[in-house]
Every structure is written in C-alpha cells, then in structure tokens.
Amino acid sequence: MLELEHGFRVADVYARLTPDGGPGERRRPHLSPEQLEREMHQAGITRSVVFPPARGETSYLAPNNGVARRSVDRPFVAFARINGTHRPDRTATGRLHNAVSRRKDHHTSPEDVERYAYDDRFHGFVLDPTVDDYPDDDVLAVLEDVGLPLIVRGGVDAPPAVLADTLLGRSFPVIVSHFGGHPLDRTLKHEMIDLLQEYDDCYVETSFVRYRDLLERAVLEHPDRVLFGSGAPACHPDVAVMEILTLDVSEDLLWRVFSKNACRVVDALAPSANVGTGSR
C-alpha cells in the first residue's frame, strides 16, 4: 500500500505481535516484527502498543517475554497479557463457578502482576475475558496498586454492563478495545460510548470500528476518551489511519485521537519516553 502523508504524530494502542507462531497462529493474520514495524512506518505511526494473541488455558509468561524481546530497538511498547479465574456474578452459573474455581499454574497471580509492573519492559496489561475470564479480587487489588493501564476486549460475551461491574471504576485506566463490540455490533458500541459519561478513567480505542457515525459520536461527545488503535496485523495500519482521517471533526480532535489522548494514558507512548532501546 502507499505510504501515507498526513502530518500527524500517530500513537497506536492496539497491535498484536506473535512472538513464536504457536499453535493455531497459521489461521490468523501474522506479521514478523520487521514487517509490522515497516507497515507502521508506512502509515505514519510512530509508536505502537503490542501484545501477544489470546490463547485459552495457557500461561502467558513465555509469549509476554517474547513480545518484550522483540520490542527492543523497535518503536513498540510491550503490554503483558493476563488471564483470570472469575466470571460475572450475574448468573447462578457464574456464582457457582467463582465459588469453586481456584487459580492454577497457568493463571496470572498477584505476584505475576507485580513482576510485570516493575519490569521496565512492560507498560500495561491486556485481557480478553471472552477467552480468559476475569481476574479474581486479589489480582484486581494488585492491578489497582500498580495503576498501569489495562486494555480489555469487549463483545457479546463481555458486554459493557459486565465490564462496568467487573473492571470499570477502579484506580487504573481501562481501555476498551473496538468500542466494546464486534465490528458490526452497533448496539454494544453505543452502550460503551454511553458508559464513558459514568467512568472517568475509561477509554475506547478505534480498531475495527467501521461506522463513521459511531466514531464521530464518540470523538465529539468524549474528545479526551478516544484513542487510536490500528488492529494490526488483522487490519492494515494504512486503512485504520485513513478511517480516522476521513472523520468530519476538527484538526484539534484528530490530534487528540491520534496522539494526545494515548500519550496521557500510556506514558511510554509519549515522544520523550525512552522505550524499545537497549538489550534485556
């Protein structure tokens, strides 16, 4: 694709980096770190949050470390993927599951969260509750203590109301990916935008939001809560950037979406941040 020329400094909060091409990865779009870096540069993206793909019932220690290693000397900001043991308490099944569930070796522990938080290779966390359930109270308490941002994937199995019950309103920023729903699920996305009014430290990112009116509504109503996400490698970064450039909003609002908001939430995305350099 053609190299974009747009004049904005773009910080990306949502890109998947597969460190090892593990089981099932052949079915997903896959780019090497070199290819991903090249596509980001082509789209005018100066720095990107990267994290490994979700894989149920497995430890994320090795994938997280692999992403961190491949972020060295690249404009990548590594986030650690975590998992949990809890499900929403809204149903009897969920309450029963929580009463009998116990953390296993592959589950993220409070100690794991502390190690990631104080390891300067990682700058936040990622959770897909549709694959990995939710953290238990002990893990949530440590997440609040360290205060790093958490990117969470929403959807039919993790709708905005459930995210509000389990994760929002705590003392760490929560970035809800894809506006909280499948690319074509307008209802969930509108519900997620509504929740931004209630929760001050909740944000949404733009990857796979294909409806212009939803993007414009969020940017106009909550100009400080919308963060650009490319969705790479499933979506080419050029396409993701162009979807934002074509919105009918002011240049100031575009700057907020492309850079200012993300740099306020994720310190390592700021121009002055020293990440992705040196050896580990």
N, C-alpha and C positions, 0 to 999 in steps of 0.2 A: 504494500500500500504506500501511497505517497507520504512523504514527511510533512507533518502539519506545521504551519507557521501561524501562531496566534498571539504571541506576546505575553501570555500569562505564565506565571510560575505555577506549575500543577503538582500538587502533592496527592498521592493515591493511597487510600486507606484499605484497599481490598484487592489483593492479588494472591493467587495460590502458587506455591513453589513446591514441586515434588522432588525431594532430595534423592530418592533412590529408585523410582519407577517400580514400586512394590506391587503386591497382588491387586489386580483389578484396575491398575492405572492405565493399561492399554485402552480401556473403554472411555477414558477421559481425555480431553484436550491436554496436551503435555508439551511444555517448552523447557529446554535446558536453561540454566541460569544465564548463560550467554545470550540465548535467543530472547529471553524475557527482558533482559537489560536493553538489548537492541530495539525491541518493539517499544519499550517505554521511552527511550531516547527519541525514537521516530515520532512519537505522539507528543513530545514536549513535556513529558512527565519527569520531574527532577528527582523525586524520591518516592519509594513505594513501600507500604507495609506488606510483608509477605509472611506466609504461614503454611504448614503442611495440610494436605487434604484430610478430611474426616474419615476414620476407619473404626467402626464399632468394635467393642470388646478387645481393644488392644492398647498397650501403653504408648504414649506419645513421646516418651523420653528420647528415643533414637531419632524419630522424624524431626522433633524440635531442634535437637542438636545439629542435625543435618542441614536444616534451613539456616541456622545461625552460622555454620561454617561457610555455606555458600553465599552468605551475605557480606562476607569480608571483602573489602576493596570494591564493593558494588554499592550503588545508591539504594540499598534495601534496608528496611527496618524490620527486624525479626520480631514476631509475636509468637508466644508459646501456646499451642493448642492444649486445652484441658478437657476433662470429662467429669462425670459425676455419677451418683447412685440414686438420686431422688427424682420423683415425678410429681406433677402438680397434685395438690391435695383436694382438688375439686370433685373427685370421684372416689367411691369406695375402693375401687381397684387401686387407685393411686395411693390412698392412705394405707391400704394393706401392704402394698409394695414397699412403702417407706418404713413401715413398722418392722419388716423382716429383712430389709436389704442391709448388707454390710459391705464396707469398702474392701475391694480385692486388690491384688498386686498391680493390676493394670489401671486402677483408678487413680486420679490425681488426689494427692493427700495435701493437708495443710503445709507439711514440710516441703513438698514439691513446689507449691506456690511461692513459699519464701525463697527457695533456691533460685527459681526463675526471676523473681522480683529483684534480687540483689546480685544477679549475674548481669553485667553490663552489656551482654549480647542481646538481651530481651527487653522489650519496651512496652509490653502489654500482653493480653491474653485473647484467645479466640475460643468460642464454644458453639457447637452445633447440637442443641438439645434434641433435635429430631433424630439424631444418631446416638448421642452420648448422654442423654438425660441431663439433669441439673446438679450443680454442686450441693453437697449437704451443708448444714449450718456451720460446721467447723471450717470448711473450706471457704465459705462465704465470709466468715469473720476475718480470715487472713486476707482475702481479697480486699476487704474494707480497710484493713490495717495498712496494706501496701499502697492502695489507692491508684493503681495503674489502670488504664482503660481496658474495657472488655468489649470485644466485637462478638455479637451474638446473632445467629441466623434464626429468623422467624419463619413462619409458614402456617399451614393448616394445623400441623401437629404442635406448633408453638406460636399460637396467635397472640396479638398484642395484649389482650387481657391477662393471659397467663404469664407473659413476660413481665407485666406490671406486678403481678402477685409474687413472682419469684426473684426478680432481679432489679427492677427499677426502684428508685427512691433510696438507694444505698449510697455510701460515701465514695463511690468510684464511678467514673463516666462509663456509660453503656452506649455503644454504637450499634444500632440495629441494622443489619445488612438488608439490602434490596427493599427498603421501606417496609420490611416485615412480612413479605409475602412472595408468592410465585410471581414471575414477570407479568402474568395476565390477570392476577387477582386484585382487582381494583378495590374491593371492599376492605380487605385486610390493610391495604396501603392507606386508605383514607382513615381507618381506625388508628393506625400507627401515627399518622400526622396529628390526629386529634389528641393523642396522648402527650405529644410534645408540649401542650399547654399545661399539663399537670406536673411534669417531671423536669426539673431544671437541668439535670445532668444527663439527659437522654438526648441522643443524636440519631440521625439516619444517614445512611450512605446510598449513593445513587446507582450502583451497578445493577443492571438488568431491570431498571425501571423504564419501561418502554412507552409510557403515556406522558406526553408533554404537559397536559393539564395537571397531572399529579406532581410532576417536578416543579412546575411554576407555582402551584398552590403552596407547596412546602417552602420553597425559596422566598416567596413573598410574605407568607404568614410567619415563618420562623427563620429569618435570614441568617441567624447565628447557629443553627442546628443542623444544617445540611452539609455533608462532607462528600467530596468526590471519591467514587470508587470505580476502578476500571473493570473489575470482574475478570481480569486476565488469568489464565490464558483462554478461558471459555469464550470471552469476548475480546476482540482486538482493541487495544487501547485507543487507537485512532477513532474507532466507532464510538467508544464511550465518551471521549472528549468532544466529538462533534455533537453528540446529543445534548451536551450542556451548552456548547457554543450557540446552538440554534434556539435557545430559550429566549422568550421575549421579556427579558429582565435587564436591569441596568448593568453597566460595566462594574460598578462597585459590588453588586451582588454576585457577579461572576467571580470576582476576586475572592470573595468570602467562600464561595463553594469550592473553588479550585485550590485555595491555599490557606487563607487566613483562619478559617474555622478549624481545619485539620491541625494546623501548627499550634493552635491554642489547646487542643485536646491531647495531641500526641507530641510531646516536647521534641522527640527525635526527628520529627519532620521539618522542624524549623531550619531556615537557611544556615544558621550559625551552629547547628548541632553537629557534633563530631561522632558520626556513626559509620559503620561499614568500612573502617580502616584498621590497619594493623593485623597482627596474627593472634590467633586464640589457641 
